[in-house]
Structures are given as structure tokens and as C-alpha cells.
Amino acid sequence: MSGAERGAKISVVVAENHPSIRENLRYVLNAERDIACVGVAKTGREAVTVTVQKLPEVLILDADLRDLDGLDIAIRMRRLAPAVRTILYSAEPTIPELASRAQLAGFVVKGAPLEELLAAVRRAAFAARTQPNPSDTHPKPRPTRAGH
């Protein structure tokens, strides 16, 4: 049974190197009736570890973590935790195109109204619950009956 079928909250991990932004995002997410922040990370390495351990539906990922590049982490997460949908969170104007080419769930500009980020989280979770993983481009074999 999926989270949507159980009526479960959308699970989110926040990876952000700035402490006040990280804690503000955690507070805002947890204040929503349908979203739960299940983990936070301040470095890229922590982001990978926490995301693989918690397996949230959505990862909000700072594109500029100090130890690892956010886009590299997002691509790595598609391999390590393919069901997790990543939203890149950055002030860089060139990131949206990169996020799109990397088939990420979305991009939100830092400083945008929080409603934009919340809407992106909900869209990513809806996709996680209803659509196949975008990285799953290989057709699945069809079951066959023996002798046919």
C-alpha cells in the first residue's frame, strides 16, 4: 500500500548548508498538514546518508553544498534511491535548465515565496506516488506463460 493510499504525509529530507534556512524549511514543512520533514542534512555527504537511510518521497537539495555539488548529489541519488524525487533549491539562475536536463522533479529559487516550494514538494510527491521513476527508461520484461 502506497503512502497516498494510506493517507500518509509526504516525507521530505532537507539538505541545506545554511543553518537558519535549513531550520526554517524544517519548521515550514512540519507546519503543513500533509508534509513531514523526516530528516535534515548540512553537507552533501550527510544528504546522501540521510536520504538513503530515510528514503523520503522528496529531497529538497541545496545546489551549493560546500563539500559536494548539489547536481552531482541529485544524479547520485537517482542511482542510490531512485524512488526519491529531488527538488533543487538554489539562487543560481542557470540551475533550472540543468535540473531539467538531469530529470529532477523540480527547481525552486531561494527567496521565492514558500508557497512555490510547498507546491513543488506536493507535485514531486504526487509524481512519486503515481508515475514510474523518470530514470527508469528501460522497458520491463513482460511475464510470459511457459510453452508459448
N, CA, C and O of each residue as an XYZ file, in Angstrom:
592
protein
N       0.846     -1.172      0.000
C       0.000      0.000      0.000
C       0.891      1.236      0.000
O       1.805      1.341      0.818
N       0.631      2.174     -0.914
C       1.459      3.373     -1.022
C       1.083      4.377      0.049
O       0.063      4.241      0.724
N       1.928      5.387      0.189
C       1.644      6.449      1.144
C       0.351      7.168      0.811
O      -0.385      7.576      1.709
N       0.070      7.327     -0.486
C      -1.157      8.001     -0.897
C      -2.376      7.186     -0.484
O      -3.383      7.754     -0.062
N      -2.298      5.868     -0.601
C      -3.422      5.015     -0.234
C      -3.656      5.031      1.276
O      -4.794      4.921      1.730
N      -2.598      5.165      2.039
C      -2.727      5.198      3.495
C      -3.066      6.591      3.999
O      -3.396      6.768      5.172
N      -2.987      7.577      3.120
C      -3.196      8.948      3.563
C      -2.003      9.481      4.325
O      -2.136     10.429      5.098
N      -0.844      8.890      4.120
C       0.360      9.285      4.841
C       0.821     10.670      4.407
O       0.547     11.122      3.295
N       1.518     11.317      5.304
C       2.113     12.608      4.981
C       3.232     12.409      3.967
O       3.828     11.336      3.878
N       3.498     13.449      3.219
C       4.610     13.457      2.272
C       5.897     13.547      3.086
O       6.074     14.478      3.871
N       6.781     12.592      2.902
C       8.037     12.595      3.650
C       9.105     13.360      2.870
O       9.274     13.167      1.666
N       9.822     14.233      3.581
C      10.795     15.116      2.943
C      12.085     15.140      3.755
O      12.058     15.164      4.985
N      13.218     15.134      3.048
C      14.517     15.414      3.655
C      14.978     16.751      3.089
O      14.838     17.005      1.892
N      15.526     17.600      3.944
C      16.058     18.897      3.544
C      17.576     18.861      3.671
O      18.107     18.554      4.738
N      18.269     19.172      2.586
C      19.730     19.283      2.595
C      20.083     20.728      2.262
O      19.959     21.162      1.117
N      20.518     21.455      3.265
C      20.793     22.896      3.132
C      21.935     23.239      4.076
O      21.902     22.879      5.252
N      22.957     23.942      3.559
C      24.125     24.211      4.398
C      23.947     25.396      5.347
O      24.670     25.497      6.338
N      23.015     26.279      5.069
C      22.827     27.442      5.932
C      21.869     27.077      7.065
O      20.720     26.724      6.803
N      22.324     27.155      8.328
C      21.514     26.672      9.456
C      20.132     27.313      9.567
O      19.148     26.608      9.794
N      20.038     28.627      9.413
C      18.730     29.261      9.597
C      17.764     28.892      8.472
O      16.571     28.720      8.721
N      18.249     28.770      7.260
C      17.386     28.344      6.144
C      16.942     26.907      6.366
O      15.768     26.578      6.192
N      17.884     26.053      6.750
C      17.574     24.637      6.997
C      16.489     24.486      8.060
O      15.525     23.746      7.863
N      16.643     25.178      9.175
C      15.677     25.061     10.254
C      14.337     25.711      9.893
O      13.282     25.221     10.293
N      14.378     26.803      9.144
C      13.139     27.433      8.692
C      12.374     26.497      7.762
O      11.155     26.373      7.873
N      13.074     25.846      6.856
C      12.407     24.898      5.954
C      11.804     23.735      6.745
O      10.684     23.306      6.469
N      12.541     23.236      7.717
C      12.010     22.141      8.542
C      10.724     22.587      9.248
O       9.735     21.855      9.274
N      10.751     23.786      9.814
C       9.585     24.309     10.522
C       8.391     24.467      9.579
O       7.282     24.036      9.894
N       8.623     25.081      8.430
C       7.536     25.325      7.468
C       6.949     24.003      6.970
O       5.729     23.860      6.888
N       7.801     23.049      6.642
C       7.312     21.754      6.151
C       6.479     21.049      7.220
O       5.395     20.542      6.931
N       6.978     21.017      8.438
C       6.259     20.334      9.521
C       4.972     21.045      9.920
O       4.098     20.431     10.531
N       4.840     22.320      9.587
C       3.615     23.064      9.890
C       2.484     22.721      8.917
O       1.320     23.021      9.182
N       2.830     22.093      7.797
C       1.819     21.707      6.809
C       1.139     20.416      7.253
O       1.797     19.518      7.777
N      -0.156     20.321      7.051
C      -0.916     19.153      7.499
C      -0.548     17.883      6.744
O      -0.737     16.780      7.257
N      -0.019     18.030      5.518
C       0.224     16.859      4.677
C       1.705     16.576      4.410
O       2.031     15.735      3.573
N       2.597     17.270      5.113
C       4.038     17.121      4.870
C       4.758     16.905      6.196
O       4.415     17.520      7.205
N       5.761     16.024      6.186
C       6.602     15.801      7.362
C       8.064     15.819      6.944
O       8.475     15.070      6.058
N       8.844     16.678      7.584
C      10.287     16.677      7.367
C      10.858     15.546      8.221
O      10.827     15.615      9.449
N      11.374     14.518      7.575
C      11.850     13.326      8.287
C      13.359     13.329      8.511
O      13.897     12.427      9.153
N      14.041     14.349      7.978
C      15.481     14.426      8.176
C      16.046     15.690      7.570
O      15.467     16.279      6.658
N      17.194     16.100      8.096
C      17.905     17.259      7.567
C      19.380     16.906      7.432
O      19.896     16.015      8.107
N      20.041     17.636      6.537
C      21.474     17.452      6.330
C      22.095     18.814      6.040
O      21.470     19.677      5.422
N      23.330     18.994      6.493
C      24.008     20.267      6.237
C      25.146     20.135      5.237
O      25.689     21.142      4.783
N      25.513     18.908      4.888
C      26.566     18.685      3.900
C      26.059     17.710      2.834
O      25.031     17.055      3.004
N      26.792     17.636      1.756
C      26.427     16.696      0.706
C      26.519     15.255      1.161
O      25.649     14.443      0.847
N      27.558     14.937      1.890
C      27.714     13.566      2.389
C      26.566     13.186      3.326
O      26.036     12.077      3.258
N      26.192     14.121      4.200
C      25.043     13.880      5.078
C      23.762     13.725      4.265
O      22.914     12.895      4.591
N      23.623     14.515      3.218
C      22.423     14.434      2.371
C      22.274     13.038      1.779
O      21.183     12.468      1.783
N      23.363     12.496      1.277
C      23.326     11.149      0.706
C      22.974     10.137      1.791
O      22.094      9.298      1.599
N      23.655     10.213      2.924
C      23.430      9.252      4.006
C      21.990      9.304      4.529
O      21.325      8.274      4.627
N      21.518     10.501      4.860
C      20.170     10.640      5.426
C      19.110     10.216      4.410
O      18.135      9.557      4.773
N      19.289     10.582      3.159
C      18.298     10.232      2.144
C      18.239      8.728      1.925
O      17.152      8.162      1.806
N      19.379      8.084      1.871
C      19.392      6.627      1.690
C      18.800      5.930      2.913
O      18.109      4.921      2.770
N      19.057      6.446      4.104
C      18.500      5.843      5.333
C      16.997      6.062      5.447
O      16.263      5.126      5.764
N      16.529      7.270      5.196
C      15.122      7.626      5.408
C      14.227      7.319      4.201
O      13.027      7.096      4.361
N      14.806      7.308      3.000
C      14.063      7.103      1.756
C      12.765      7.924      1.704
O      11.670      7.369      1.618
N      12.908      9.248      1.758
C      11.720     10.104      1.684
C      11.151     10.099      0.266
O      11.794      9.636     -0.676
N       9.969     10.608      0.138
C       9.419     10.779     -1.210
C      10.118     11.918     -1.929
O      10.299     11.872     -3.146
N      10.519     12.956     -1.168
C      11.093     14.163     -1.767
C      12.360     14.575     -1.016
O      12.420     14.522      0.212
N      13.362     14.983     -1.783
C      14.593     15.565     -1.248
C      14.667     17.002     -1.741
O      14.705     17.249     -2.946
N      14.687     17.954     -0.804
C      14.939     19.356     -1.156
C      16.437     19.550     -0.992
O      16.973     19.429      0.110
N      17.102     19.850     -2.088
C      18.566     19.821     -2.130
C      19.146     21.175     -2.502
O      18.924     21.672     -3.605
N      19.885     21.763     -1.583
C      20.634     22.985     -1.854
C      21.620     22.669     -2.974
O      22.370     21.697     -2.888
N      21.617     23.477     -4.007
C      22.511     23.222     -5.137
C      23.958     23.565     -4.812
O      24.862     23.202     -5.564
N      24.186     24.256     -3.707
C      25.527     24.732     -3.380
C      25.969     24.267     -1.999
O      26.298     25.085     -1.140
N      25.975     22.961     -1.786
C      26.522     22.429     -0.537
C      28.035     22.502     -0.622
O      28.609     22.360     -1.702
N      28.677     22.722      0.505
C      30.112     23.018      0.475
C      31.000     21.842      0.080
O      32.021     22.039     -0.578
N      30.635     20.637      0.465
C      31.549     19.516      0.216
C      31.279     18.783     -1.096
O      32.195     18.197     -1.673
N      30.047     18.808     -1.570
C      29.696     18.149     -2.826
C      28.752     19.047     -3.609
O      27.958     19.782     -3.022
N      28.836     18.989     -4.921
C      27.954     19.756     -5.788
C      26.535     19.184     -5.743
O      26.346     17.973     -5.855
N      25.552     20.049     -5.582
C      24.168     19.615     -5.470
C      23.675     18.818     -6.658
O      22.967     17.827     -6.484
N      24.033     19.228     -7.854
C      23.595     18.498     -9.045
C      24.224     17.105     -9.086
O      23.569     16.135     -9.467
N      25.491     17.010     -8.694
C      26.141     15.694     -8.627
C      25.443     14.794     -7.605
O      25.264     13.599     -7.842
N      25.053     15.376     -6.469
C      24.334     14.603     -5.451
C      23.008     14.124     -6.017
O      22.628     12.968     -5.828
N      22.302     15.011     -6.713
C      20.995     14.647     -7.281
C      21.126     13.480     -8.259
O      20.310     12.558     -8.249
N      22.135     13.527     -9.084
C      22.353     12.437    -10.044
C      22.726     11.153     -9.309
O      22.263     10.073     -9.676
N      23.550     11.260     -8.285
C      23.925     10.101     -7.473
C      22.696      9.499     -6.784
O      22.558      8.278     -6.704
N      21.800     10.371     -6.284
C      20.604      9.883     -5.597
C      19.690      9.110     -6.552
O      19.002      8.182     -6.125
N      19.673      9.474     -7.818
C      18.840      8.742     -8.780
C      19.311      7.303     -8.892
O      18.520      6.408     -9.191
N      20.603      7.076     -8.653
C      21.138      5.720     -8.697
C      20.944      4.995     -7.362
O      20.575      3.821     -7.339
N      21.193      5.695     -6.251
C      21.139      5.074     -4.925
C      19.726      4.930     -4.374
O      19.425      3.962     -3.676
N      18.861      5.888     -4.686
C      17.486      5.886     -4.167
C      16.561      6.398     -5.270
O      16.058      7.519     -5.191
N      16.337      5.580     -6.293
C      15.617      6.053     -7.481
C      14.180      6.483     -7.235
O      13.631      7.231     -8.044
N      13.558      6.049     -6.169
C      12.171      6.450     -5.904
C      12.077      7.858     -5.309
O      10.998      8.451     -5.308
N      13.177      8.395     -4.808
C      13.185      9.727     -4.201
C      13.201     10.775     -5.318
O      14.023     10.716     -6.231
N      12.283     11.725     -5.225
C      12.220     12.817     -6.197
C      12.951     14.018     -5.620
O      12.698     14.420     -4.484
N      13.861     14.592     -6.406
C      14.706     15.684     -5.930
C      14.262     17.028     -6.486
O      14.015     17.179     -7.682
N      14.169     18.000     -5.582
C      13.915     19.389     -5.947
C      15.186     20.157     -5.638
O      15.616     20.207     -4.486
N      15.792     20.755     -6.652
C      16.987     21.559     -6.453
C      16.566     22.940     -5.959
O      15.625     23.536     -6.482
N      17.262     23.434     -4.960
C      16.925     24.691     -4.294
C      18.145     25.586     -4.388
O      19.158     25.315     -3.744
N      18.068     26.665     -5.192
C      19.266     27.444     -5.456
C      18.941     28.873     -5.856
O      17.831     29.183     -6.290
N      19.933     29.729     -5.700
C      19.829     31.108     -6.170
C      20.462     31.268     -7.546
O      20.376     32.341     -8.144
N      21.089     30.227     -8.051
C      21.772     30.279     -9.344
C      20.767     30.294    -10.496
O      19.904     29.419    -10.561
N      20.857     31.260    -11.396
C      19.888     31.353    -12.490
C      20.027     30.261    -13.553
O      19.079     30.024    -14.303
N      21.172     29.592    -13.641
C      21.357     28.560    -14.669
C      20.915     27.178    -14.205
O      20.872     26.247    -15.010
N      20.592     27.026    -12.949
C      20.259     25.721    -12.402
C      18.968     25.126    -12.976
O      18.923     23.911    -13.170
N      17.914     25.907    -13.261
C      16.686     25.277    -13.760
C      16.909     24.428    -15.010
O      16.352     23.336    -15.125
N      17.709     24.918    -15.933
C      17.972     24.147    -17.153
C      18.728     22.862    -16.817
O      18.423     21.801    -17.362
N      19.707     22.954    -15.926
C      20.447     21.762    -15.525
C      19.540     20.768    -14.805
O      19.639     19.561    -15.030
N      18.669     21.263    -13.952
C      17.735     20.390    -13.236
C      16.819     19.680    -14.213
O      16.512     18.501    -14.038
N      16.387     20.381    -15.227
C      15.514     19.776    -16.237
C      16.260     18.702    -17.023
O      15.731     17.614    -17.248
N      17.467     19.001    -17.433
C      18.248     18.009    -18.198
C      18.584     16.789    -17.362
O      18.711     15.687    -17.896
N      18.729     16.972    -16.056
C      19.034     15.845    -15.162
C      17.765     15.101    -14.746
O      17.835     14.165    -13.949
N      16.623     15.499    -15.269
C      15.329     14.867    -14.992
C      14.989     14.890    -13.501
O      14.507     13.903    -12.944
N      15.249     16.030    -12.870
C      14.887     16.175    -11.466
C      13.420     16.572    -11.368
O      12.816     16.999    -12.352
N      12.863     16.430    -10.194
C      11.435     16.709    -10.005
C      11.122     18.193    -10.088
O       9.989     18.573    -10.382
N      12.107     19.029     -9.833
C      11.827     20.451     -9.901
C      12.977     21.309     -9.455
O      14.038     20.825     -9.060
N      12.732     22.607     -9.531
C      13.698     23.615     -9.129
C      12.927     24.764     -8.505
O      11.902     25.197     -9.032
N      13.426     25.253     -7.379
C      12.828     26.413     -6.729
C      13.950     27.386     -6.403
O      14.984     27.007     -5.854
N      13.727     28.642     -6.751
C      14.710     29.688     -6.483
C      14.646     30.056     -5.012
O      13.568     30.266     -4.458
N      15.815     30.130     -4.385
C      15.860     30.606     -3.000
C      15.323     32.034     -2.986
O      15.664     32.847     -3.845
N      14.499     32.318     -2.021
C      13.891     33.634     -1.937
C      12.506     33.684     -2.566
O      11.783     34.666     -2.398
N      12.133     32.636     -3.286
C      10.778     32.571     -3.835
C       9.796     32.395     -2.680
O      10.181     31.928     -1.608
N       8.543     32.761     -2.885
C       7.562     32.524     -1.813
C       7.544     31.050     -1.411
O       7.656     30.167     -2.261
N       7.405     30.795     -0.124
C       7.405     29.414      0.365
C       6.293     28.583     -0.274
O       6.416     27.363     -0.378
N       5.215     29.230     -0.700
C       4.136     28.510     -1.374
C       4.646     27.803     -2.628
O       4.163     26.725     -2.972
N       5.631     28.413     -3.320
C       6.205     27.774     -4.510
C       6.931     26.480     -4.140
O       6.799     25.463     -4.821
N       7.690     26.535     -3.063
C       8.410     25.341     -2.619
C       7.423     24.264     -2.175
O       7.594     23.092     -2.512
N       6.402     24.647     -1.429
C       5.403     23.674     -0.972
C       4.665     23.054     -2.159
O       4.392     21.854     -2.164
N       4.346     23.858     -3.149
C       3.681     23.329     -4.346
C       4.602     22.358     -5.090
O       4.151     21.329     -5.593
N       5.886     22.689     -5.155
C       6.849     21.800     -5.817
C       6.966     20.474     -5.070
O       7.062     19.417     -5.694
N       6.960     20.524     -3.740
C       7.022     19.305     -2.927
C       5.792     18.438     -3.208
O       5.909     17.227     -3.393
N       4.629     19.059     -3.238
C       3.397     18.294     -3.479
C       3.376     17.691     -4.883
O       2.945     16.552     -5.061
N       3.837     18.447     -5.878
C       3.901     17.908     -7.254
C       4.866     16.729     -7.319
O       4.566     15.709     -7.941
N       6.024     16.870     -6.677
C       7.027     15.792     -6.691
C       6.484     14.545     -5.999
O       6.692     13.428     -6.473
N       5.790     14.736     -4.879
C       5.224     13.593     -4.158
C       4.131     12.931     -4.976
O       4.038     11.704     -5.008
N       3.304     13.726     -5.637
C       2.255     13.161     -6.487
C       2.888     12.309     -7.582
O       2.421     11.208     -7.873
N       3.949     12.825     -8.182
C       4.656     12.063     -9.219
C       5.251     10.785     -8.638
O       5.179      9.723     -9.257
N       5.837     10.887     -7.450
C       6.437      9.704     -6.814
C       5.383      8.640     -6.548
O       5.669      7.445     -6.625
N       4.170      9.068     -6.236
C       3.111      8.132     -5.878
C       2.340      7.596     -7.086
O       1.701      6.548     -6.994
N       2.395      8.297     -8.201
C       1.528      7.913     -9.318
C       2.247      7.587    -10.618
O       1.650      6.980    -11.508
N       3.504      7.970    -10.752
C       4.207      7.791    -12.018
C       5.451      6.943    -11.826
O       6.047      6.932    -10.748
N       5.838      6.234    -12.874
C       7.105      5.498    -12.784
C       8.259      6.477    -12.629
O       8.169      7.644    -13.010
N       9.322      5.980    -12.070
C      10.514      6.790    -11.880
C      11.013      7.290    -13.223
O      11.090      6.506    -14.170
N      11.362      8.597    -13.343
C      11.830      9.120    -14.622
C      13.142      8.504    -15.094
O      13.440      8.541    -16.288
N      13.928      7.943    -14.187
C      15.195      7.337    -14.592
C      15.001      5.916    -15.098
O      15.934      5.308    -15.623
N      13.800      5.388    -14.944
C      13.513      4.020    -15.370
C      13.119      4.037    -16.838
O      11.935      3.993    -17.172
N      14.120      4.101    -17.713
C      13.850      4.207    -19.138
C      13.900      2.862    -19.840
O      13.610      2.776    -21.033
N      14.255      1.834    -19.131
C      14.325      0.515    -19.735
C      12.977     -0.169    -19.627
O      12.383     -0.197    -18.549
N      12.483     -0.726    -20.734
C      11.198     -1.418    -20.635
C      11.318     -2.650    -19.748
O      12.323     -3.360    -19.773
N      10.293     -2.881    -18.983
C      10.275     -4.058    -18.121
C       9.845     -5.267    -18.943
O       8.961     -5.153    -19.792
N      10.468     -6.438    -18.699
C      10.066     -7.619    -19.451
C       8.651     -8.017    -19.087
O       8.240     -7.916    -17.932
N       7.919     -8.465    -20.075
C       6.566     -8.936    -19.823
C       6.602    -10.364    -19.346
O       7.412    -11.162    -19.819
N       5.726    -10.696    -18.407
C       5.664    -12.098    -17.989
C       5.135    -12.945    -19.152
O       4.234    -12.534    -19.883
N       5.698    -14.095    -19.295
C       5.238    -14.993    -20.356
C       4.784    -16.300    -19.737
O       5.217    -16.691    -18.653
N       3.898    -16.962    -20.462
C       3.454    -18.277    -19.989
C       4.401    -19.325    -20.580
O       4.846    -19.206    -21.722
N       4.689    -20.321    -19.804
C       5.567    -21.402    -20.260
C       4.962    -22.084    -21.475
O       3.763    -22.362    -21.519
N       5.805    -22.347    -22.455
C       5.369    -23.090    -23.634
C       4.760    -22.210    -24.705
O       4.325    -22.737    -25.728
N       4.702    -20.894    -24.528
C       4.115    -20.035    -25.562
C       5.134    -19.094    -26.110
O       4.823    -18.292    -26.991
